[in-house]
Amino acid sequence: TPQNQERLRRRSLEPEPVFGQLKHNHGYTRFRHFGKSKVKMDLGFELMALNILKLHRNMKKSA
């Protein structure tokens, strides 16, 4: 139905799948440091690593 299609389209923009992938595929369940700035840095490194893996996978497909 059109209502379900709209809901599915909106779902792809939500951040939950990224965190689920970090937890399930990469075993990232806890922050390694304490303090807001250190947690921000820690999560930033994890997200950068995830983006690099995605980029590598896409480059490998197109080659």
Buried (B, 14 or more C-beta within 10 A) or exposed (E): EEEEEEEEEEEEEEEEEEEEBBEEEEEBEEBEEEEEEEEEBBBEEBBEEBEEEEEEEEEEEEE
